[in-house]
Amino acid sequence: MQPHRQTRQTIVRLLSSMASAKEISQYLKRFSQLDAKRFAVVKVGGAVLRDDLEALTSSLSFLQEVGLTPIVLHGAGPQLDAELAAAGIEKHTVNGLRVTTPEALAIVRKVFQQSNLQLVEALQQNGARATSITGGVFEAEYLDRDTYGLVGEVKRVNLAPIEASLRAGSIPVITSLGETPSGQILNVNADFAANELVQELQPYKIIFLTGTGGLLDADGRLIDSINLSTEYEHLIQQPWLHGGMKVKIEQIKDLLDRLPEESSVSITRPADLAKELFTHKGSGTLVRRGEKVLKATSWEQLDTARLKALIESSFGRRLVPDYFEKTRLLRAYVSENYRTAVILTDEAEGVYLDKFAVLDDAQGEGLGRAVWNVMLEETPQLFWRSRNGNPVNHFYYAESDGCYKLDHWKVFWFGASDFDRIRGFVEHCGRRKASLQG
């Protein structure tokens, strides 16, 4: 037990260049409390196996070193295309699914087994324990034999081989080959197989490892988080959302709708897996079902006891006793489970951000960003202050048009360019009484 704890401490120190040790320890504790098979399902595309095997094996081995065992399911699309072409078998798809003849199935089976063993051997050479599972997991029936040939639809997932691997402390590495009850092997689409596996396991994390490292917006920039409850309808209507990405987001929504609320999907590069899993900032796209955002224009519309608890937990300090009586609320945006809140007040100088509170267990989920974005839609101009040294200041710098430093505060604003108005912001922040004690 002692060497294992020392390994964790070493890794916390190594990761500290990415984030605080507190952050990393928080995630390690959260993941370690889960049943082994509920930690994570990692879906690896064939292109990642081909192009990024070293980073993949390093990241998966790292998880095992900290006592976490992911369940890995891989595809082999590019490898299969190459082998079929070499055998003179033309690729033929219907509705996005590969039509599989008996001749093609022999190659499918060989390629999947080769790819599986390639990953297992690479993990073992990296010091990790890994188990090759090329059959016995997906019980399938013919999807439509006349249309697709030897292509299967998963009817049942047998977890016994996976559970045996986990009990041995070994990473299960699974192919998406299916079998009929009579033993006929069928080709199963890896994404469909992953969905069925996830439905059975109900994991905390579903991780898609890709070359792009996440979903990209209209300008080719990484989308760091998506809160489906507040962003899905808007996102799905965007003209820049191309067919493949739109289908991926729809599939993820369908997947998360059938999983526990705390489950999430991460899309990242193999090399960035640790940063995505163990830091608030992450490195990829995090997708959650998320929470609806409640909007209120009076304190009476809110559960002020829960709001008080959220604010005090977030800041680690107590509110002044008369906060709700003395604070002139303009608008409040609160996540439905009172885990994040944005509170705006109406001041003579303009709209003021009085509180932006996020519970520790909501950090890294993208919930704070989701509530902030809802506020932005209705708030063209805003000013606020934040203590020097506040770890959230890096976010405020990115969101603001300007910043002015006072002795103990940084004053931020956006939507204003008039010097006199900005001076009013700074003067207000300099004289404003603190609403948190201590």
C-alpha positions as CSV (number, residue, x, y, z in Angstrom):
1,M,0.0,0.0,0.0
2,Q,2.9,2.4,0.9
3,P,4.6,2.2,-2.5
4,H,1.2,2.8,-4.2
5,R,0.6,5.9,-2.1
6,Q,4.2,7.1,-2.9
7,T,3.5,6.7,-6.6
8,R,0.3,8.8,-6.2
9,Q,2.3,11.5,-4.4
10,T,5.0,11.5,-7.1
11,I,2.3,11.8,-9.8
12,V,0.6,14.7,-8.0
13,R,3.9,16.5,-8.0
14,L,4.5,15.8,-11.7
15,L,1.0,17.1,-12.6
16,S,1.4,20.2,-10.5
17,S,2.9,22.0,-13.5
18,M,-0.6,21.7,-15.1
19,A,-2.7,22.6,-12.0
20,S,-2.7,22.8,-8.2
21,A,-2.1,19.7,-6.2
22,K,-5.4,20.3,-4.5
23,E,-7.2,20.0,-7.9
24,I,-5.4,16.8,-8.9
25,S,-5.9,15.2,-5.5
26,Q,-9.6,16.1,-5.7
27,Y,-10.0,14.2,-9.0
28,L,-8.0,11.2,-7.8
29,K,-10.2,10.9,-4.8
30,R,-13.3,11.2,-6.8
31,F,-12.3,8.6,-9.3
32,S,-10.9,6.2,-6.7
33,Q,-14.2,6.1,-4.8
34,L,-15.9,4.5,-7.9
35,D,-16.5,0.8,-8.4
36,A,-13.6,-0.3,-10.7
37,K,-15.8,-0.9,-13.8
38,R,-17.5,2.5,-13.4
39,F,-14.4,4.6,-13.8
40,A,-14.0,5.0,-17.5
41,V,-14.6,3.5,-20.9
42,V,-12.0,4.7,-23.4
43,K,-12.9,4.5,-27.1
44,V,-9.8,4.4,-29.3
45,G,-10.1,4.9,-33.1
46,G,-7.9,3.0,-35.5
47,A,-6.2,6.1,-36.6
48,V,-4.9,6.8,-33.1
49,L,-3.6,3.2,-32.9
50,R,-1.8,3.7,-36.1
51,D,-0.5,7.2,-35.6
52,D,-0.2,7.8,-31.8
53,L,0.5,4.5,-30.2
54,E,3.3,5.7,-27.9
55,A,1.2,8.5,-26.4
56,L,-1.8,6.2,-26.0
57,T,0.1,3.5,-24.1
58,S,1.9,6.1,-22.0
59,S,-1.4,7.7,-20.9
60,L,-3.2,4.4,-20.3
61,S,-0.2,3.1,-18.3
62,F,-0.3,6.4,-16.2
63,L,-3.9,5.7,-15.2
64,Q,-3.0,2.3,-14.0
65,E,0.0,3.7,-12.0
66,V,-2.4,5.9,-10.0
67,G,-4.7,2.9,-9.3
68,L,-7.3,3.5,-11.9
69,T,-8.1,0.9,-14.6
70,P,-9.8,2.1,-17.7
71,I,-11.8,-0.2,-20.0
72,V,-10.5,0.2,-23.5
73,L,-12.5,-0.5,-26.7
74,H,-10.8,0.1,-30.0
75,G,-11.6,0.2,-33.7
76,A,-9.4,-0.5,-36.7
77,G,-11.0,1.4,-39.6
78,P,-7.9,2.6,-41.5
79,Q,-6.0,-0.7,-41.0
80,L,-9.0,-2.6,-42.3
81,D,-9.3,-0.3,-45.3
82,A,-5.7,-1.0,-46.2
83,E,-5.9,-4.8,-45.8
84,L,-9.1,-5.1,-47.8
85,A,-7.6,-3.0,-50.6
86,A,-4.5,-5.1,-50.5
87,A,-6.8,-8.2,-50.9
88,G,-8.6,-6.6,-53.8
89,I,-11.9,-6.3,-51.9
90,E,-13.7,-3.1,-52.7
91,K,-15.1,-1.1,-49.7
92,H,-18.8,-0.8,-49.9
93,T,-20.9,1.0,-47.3
94,V,-24.7,1.4,-46.8
95,N,-26.0,4.0,-44.4
96,G,-22.4,4.5,-43.1
97,L,-22.0,0.8,-42.3
98,R,-19.4,-1.4,-43.9
99,V,-21.0,-4.3,-45.9
100,T,-19.2,-7.4,-44.8
101,T,-18.9,-10.5,-47.0
102,P,-17.5,-13.9,-45.7
103,E,-14.2,-13.0,-47.5
104,A,-14.1,-9.6,-45.9
105,L,-15.0,-11.0,-42.4
106,A,-11.9,-13.2,-42.4
107,I,-9.8,-10.0,-42.9
108,V,-11.9,-8.1,-40.4
109,R,-11.2,-10.7,-37.8
110,K,-7.5,-10.8,-38.5
111,V,-7.1,-7.0,-38.5
112,F,-9.0,-6.6,-35.2
113,Q,-6.9,-9.3,-33.5
114,Q,-3.6,-7.8,-34.8
115,S,-4.6,-4.3,-33.7
116,N,-5.7,-5.6,-30.3
117,L,-2.5,-7.5,-29.7
118,Q,-0.5,-4.5,-30.9
119,L,-2.0,-2.3,-28.2
120,V,-1.8,-5.0,-25.5
121,E,1.8,-5.7,-26.2
122,A,2.7,-2.0,-26.3
123,L,1.0,-1.5,-22.9
124,Q,2.9,-4.5,-21.4
125,Q,6.2,-3.2,-22.8
126,N,5.4,0.1,-21.0
127,G,5.1,-1.7,-17.7
128,A,1.3,-1.9,-17.6
129,R,-0.9,-5.0,-17.1
130,A,-3.3,-5.5,-20.0
131,T,-5.6,-8.3,-21.2
132,S,-6.6,-9.0,-24.8
133,I,-10.3,-9.6,-25.2
134,T,-11.2,-10.3,-28.8
135,G,-14.5,-12.1,-28.2
136,G,-17.1,-13.2,-25.7
137,V,-18.3,-9.6,-24.8
138,F,-20.9,-8.7,-27.5
139,E,-23.7,-11.1,-28.2
140,A,-25.2,-10.0,-31.5
141,E,-27.7,-10.9,-34.2
142,Y,-27.6,-10.1,-37.9
143,L,-28.5,-6.4,-38.4
144,D,-29.9,-7.1,-41.9
145,R,-28.2,-10.0,-43.6
146,D,-29.5,-9.1,-47.1
147,T,-28.4,-5.5,-46.9
148,Y,-25.2,-5.6,-44.8
149,G,-24.0,-9.2,-44.9
150,L,-22.1,-10.4,-41.8
151,V,-22.8,-7.2,-39.8
152,G,-24.1,-7.5,-36.2
153,E,-26.4,-5.6,-33.9
154,V,-25.5,-6.0,-30.2
155,K,-28.3,-7.7,-28.2
156,R,-26.4,-8.4,-25.0
157,V,-23.2,-7.4,-23.3
158,N,-21.3,-10.1,-21.3
159,L,-19.2,-8.4,-18.6
160,A,-17.6,-11.5,-17.3
161,P,-14.3,-11.2,-19.3
162,I,-14.0,-7.5,-18.4
163,E,-14.7,-8.1,-14.7
164,A,-12.1,-10.9,-14.6
165,S,-9.5,-8.6,-16.1
166,L,-10.4,-5.8,-13.7
167,R,-10.1,-8.1,-10.7
168,A,-6.6,-9.0,-11.8
169,G,-5.7,-5.3,-11.9
170,S,-5.3,-5.6,-15.7
171,I,-6.6,-3.1,-18.4
172,P,-9.2,-4.9,-20.6
173,V,-8.6,-4.2,-24.2
174,I,-11.7,-5.1,-26.2
175,T,-12.4,-5.4,-30.0
176,S,-15.9,-4.8,-31.4
177,L,-16.4,-8.2,-32.9
178,G,-19.8,-9.7,-32.0
179,E,-21.0,-13.3,-31.9
180,T,-24.4,-14.9,-32.4
181,P,-25.6,-17.4,-29.8
182,S,-24.6,-20.1,-32.2
183,G,-21.0,-18.8,-32.5
184,Q,-21.1,-17.0,-35.9
185,I,-18.7,-14.0,-35.7
186,L,-20.2,-10.7,-36.9
187,N,-18.6,-7.3,-37.7
188,V,-20.0,-4.7,-35.3
189,N,-19.5,-0.9,-35.7
190,A,-17.1,0.1,-33.0
191,D,-19.1,3.3,-32.1
192,F,-22.3,1.2,-31.7
193,A,-20.4,-1.4,-29.6
194,A,-19.0,1.3,-27.4
195,N,-22.5,2.7,-26.8
196,E,-23.9,-0.7,-25.8
197,L,-20.9,-1.3,-23.5
198,V,-21.4,2.1,-21.9
199,Q,-25.1,1.5,-21.4
200,E,-24.3,-1.7,-19.5
201,L,-21.5,-0.3,-17.4
202,Q,-22.9,3.2,-16.6
203,P,-19.4,4.7,-16.3
204,Y,-18.5,8.0,-14.7
205,K,-16.4,8.9,-17.8
206,I,-16.6,8.1,-21.4
207,I,-13.4,9.1,-23.3
208,F,-13.1,9.4,-27.1
209,L,-9.4,9.6,-28.1
210,T,-8.9,11.4,-31.4
211,G,-6.3,13.1,-33.4
212,T,-8.1,16.5,-33.3
213,G,-8.2,16.5,-29.5
214,G,-11.8,17.7,-29.3
215,L,-14.7,19.4,-31.0
216,L,-13.9,22.6,-33.0
217,D,-15.9,25.7,-33.4
218,A,-16.5,27.8,-36.6
219,D,-13.0,29.3,-36.3
220,G,-11.3,25.9,-35.8
221,R,-10.8,26.6,-32.1
222,L,-11.3,23.9,-29.5
223,I,-14.7,24.0,-27.7
224,D,-13.6,23.4,-24.1
225,S,-17.0,22.4,-22.7
226,I,-20.6,21.8,-23.7
227,N,-23.5,21.9,-21.2
228,L,-26.3,20.1,-23.2
229,S,-29.1,21.4,-21.0
230,T,-28.4,25.0,-22.0
231,E,-26.4,24.8,-25.2
232,Y,-27.6,21.8,-27.3
233,E,-30.5,23.4,-29.2
234,H,-28.4,26.5,-30.1
235,L,-25.3,24.5,-31.0
236,I,-27.2,22.0,-33.2
237,Q,-28.6,24.8,-35.4
238,Q,-25.2,26.4,-36.1
239,P,-24.4,26.6,-39.9
240,W,-20.7,25.8,-39.3
241,L,-21.6,22.5,-37.6
242,H,-20.7,20.0,-40.3
243,G,-22.5,16.7,-40.7
244,G,-19.9,14.4,-39.0
245,M,-19.6,16.7,-35.9
246,K,-23.4,17.2,-35.7
247,V,-23.9,13.4,-35.7
248,K,-21.3,13.0,-33.0
249,I,-23.0,15.6,-30.8
250,E,-26.4,14.0,-31.3
251,Q,-24.9,10.6,-30.5
252,I,-23.3,11.9,-27.3
253,K,-26.5,13.5,-26.2
254,D,-28.4,10.3,-26.8
255,L,-25.7,8.4,-24.8
256,L,-25.7,10.8,-21.8
257,D,-29.5,10.9,-21.7
258,R,-29.4,7.2,-20.7
259,L,-26.6,7.6,-18.1
260,P,-26.4,9.0,-14.5
261,E,-26.4,12.7,-14.3
262,E,-22.8,12.8,-13.1
263,S,-21.5,10.9,-16.2
264,S,-19.6,12.9,-18.8
265,V,-17.9,12.5,-22.2
266,S,-14.4,13.8,-22.8
267,I,-12.9,14.1,-26.3
268,T,-9.2,14.6,-26.2
269,R,-5.8,13.5,-27.6
270,P,-4.0,10.6,-26.0
271,A,-1.1,12.8,-24.8
272,D,-3.6,15.2,-23.1
273,L,-5.6,12.5,-21.3
274,A,-4.1,13.1,-17.9
275,K,-4.7,16.9,-18.1
276,E,-8.3,16.4,-19.3
277,L,-9.1,14.0,-16.4
278,F,-7.2,15.6,-13.5
279,T,-7.4,19.4,-14.0
280,H,-10.3,21.9,-13.9
281,K,-9.1,23.5,-17.1
282,G,-8.8,20.2,-18.9
283,S,-7.4,19.7,-22.4
284,G,-10.1,18.7,-24.9
285,T,-13.9,19.0,-25.0
286,L,-16.0,18.0,-22.0
287,V,-19.6,17.2,-22.7
288,R,-22.2,16.9,-19.9
289,R,-25.9,16.7,-19.7
290,G,-25.5,19.5,-17.3
291,E,-28.1,21.5,-15.3
292,K,-30.8,23.9,-16.4
293,V,-30.1,27.5,-15.4
294,L,-32.7,29.3,-13.3
295,K,-33.1,33.1,-13.8
296,A,-34.5,35.3,-11.0
297,T,-35.1,39.0,-10.7
298,S,-36.0,39.0,-7.0
299,W,-34.6,37.1,-3.9
300,E,-38.1,35.7,-3.3
301,Q,-37.8,33.6,-6.5
302,L,-34.8,31.8,-5.1
303,D,-34.0,29.4,-2.2
304,T,-31.8,31.9,-0.4
305,A,-30.7,29.3,2.2
306,R,-29.3,27.1,-0.6
307,L,-27.8,30.2,-2.3
308,K,-26.1,31.3,0.9
309,A,-24.7,27.8,1.4
310,L,-23.4,27.8,-2.2
311,I,-21.7,31.3,-1.9
312,E,-20.1,30.5,1.5
313,S,-18.8,27.1,0.4
314,S,-17.4,28.6,-2.8
315,F,-15.6,31.5,-1.2
316,G,-14.8,29.7,2.1
317,R,-16.1,32.7,4.0
318,R,-19.4,33.7,5.6
319,L,-21.8,36.3,4.1
320,V,-22.6,39.3,6.1
321,P,-25.9,38.7,8.0
322,D,-27.9,41.3,6.0
323,Y,-26.6,40.4,2.6
324,F,-30.0,39.6,1.0
325,E,-31.7,42.6,2.6
326,K,-29.0,45.1,1.6
327,T,-28.1,43.8,-1.9
328,R,-30.3,45.2,-4.7
329,L,-30.7,42.2,-7.0
330,L,-31.0,42.9,-10.8
331,R,-30.7,39.3,-12.0
332,A,-29.4,36.0,-10.6
333,Y,-28.6,33.0,-12.7
334,V,-28.4,29.8,-10.7
335,S,-27.9,26.2,-11.8
336,E,-30.9,24.1,-10.9
337,N,-29.1,22.1,-8.2
338,Y,-27.6,25.3,-6.7
339,R,-24.0,24.4,-7.6
340,T,-23.2,27.6,-9.5
341,A,-24.6,31.1,-9.3
342,V,-24.0,34.5,-11.0
343,I,-25.5,37.5,-9.1
344,L,-25.8,40.9,-10.8
345,T,-26.8,44.1,-9.0
346,D,-28.0,47.4,-10.5
347,E,-25.6,50.3,-9.5
348,A,-25.6,53.9,-10.5
349,E,-22.5,53.2,-12.6
350,G,-23.9,50.2,-14.4
351,V,-24.6,46.5,-14.0
352,Y,-22.2,45.0,-11.4
353,L,-21.2,41.3,-11.0
354,D,-21.5,40.9,-7.2
355,K,-20.9,37.1,-7.0
356,F,-19.7,34.3,-9.3
357,A,-19.8,31.2,-7.1
358,V,-19.0,27.6,-8.2
359,L,-18.9,24.7,-5.8
360,D,-15.7,22.6,-5.7
361,D,-17.4,19.5,-7.0
362,A,-18.8,21.5,-10.0
363,Q,-15.4,22.8,-11.0
364,G,-14.0,21.2,-14.1
365,E,-17.5,20.3,-15.4
366,G,-18.0,23.4,-17.5
367,L,-21.1,24.3,-15.3
368,G,-19.6,27.7,-14.3
369,R,-19.0,28.5,-18.0
370,A,-22.5,27.4,-18.9
371,V,-24.1,29.7,-16.3
372,W,-21.8,32.5,-17.3
373,N,-22.7,32.2,-21.0
374,V,-26.4,32.4,-20.2
375,M,-25.7,35.6,-18.3
376,L,-23.7,37.0,-21.2
377,E,-26.7,36.6,-23.6
378,E,-28.6,39.3,-21.6
379,T,-25.7,41.4,-20.3
380,P,-24.0,43.6,-22.9
381,Q,-22.0,45.6,-20.3
382,L,-20.7,44.6,-16.9
383,F,-18.1,45.5,-14.3
384,W,-16.8,43.7,-11.3
385,R,-13.9,43.3,-8.9
386,S,-11.8,40.4,-7.8
387,R,-9.1,40.0,-5.1
388,N,-5.5,40.0,-6.2
389,G,-4.4,36.4,-6.3
390,N,-7.9,35.0,-7.0
391,P,-7.3,31.8,-9.1
392,V,-10.3,32.7,-11.2
393,N,-8.6,35.9,-12.4
394,H,-7.1,34.1,-15.5
395,F,-10.8,33.5,-16.6
396,Y,-11.7,37.1,-15.9
397,Y,-8.8,38.4,-18.0
398,A,-10.1,36.3,-20.9
399,E,-13.7,37.5,-20.5
400,S,-13.1,41.2,-19.9
401,D,-12.2,44.1,-22.2
402,G,-10.0,45.7,-19.6
403,C,-8.6,45.5,-16.1
404,Y,-7.4,48.2,-13.6
405,K,-5.4,47.2,-10.5
406,L,-6.2,48.7,-7.1
407,D,-4.3,47.9,-3.9
408,H,-6.3,44.8,-3.0
409,W,-8.5,44.4,-6.0
410,K,-8.5,44.0,-9.7
411,V,-11.4,45.8,-11.5
412,F,-12.6,44.2,-14.7
413,W,-15.2,45.3,-17.2
414,F,-16.6,44.6,-20.7
415,G,-18.8,46.5,-23.1
416,A,-17.6,49.9,-22.1
417,S,-15.0,52.2,-23.8
418,D,-15.9,55.6,-22.4
419,F,-13.1,56.8,-20.0
420,D,-15.5,58.5,-17.5
421,R,-17.7,55.4,-17.3
422,I,-14.7,53.2,-16.7
423,R,-13.4,55.6,-14.0
424,G,-16.8,55.3,-12.4
425,F,-16.4,51.5,-12.4
426,V,-13.0,51.8,-10.7
427,E,-14.2,54.3,-8.1
428,H,-17.3,52.2,-7.2
429,C,-15.1,49.0,-6.8
430,G,-12.7,51.0,-4.6
431,R,-15.3,52.1,-2.1
432,R,-17.7,49.2,-2.2
433,K,-18.1,47.4,1.2
434,A,-17.2,43.8,1.4
435,S,-20.1,41.4,1.7
436,L,-18.0,38.4,2.9
437,Q,-16.7,38.4,6.4
438,G,-13.1,37.7,7.3
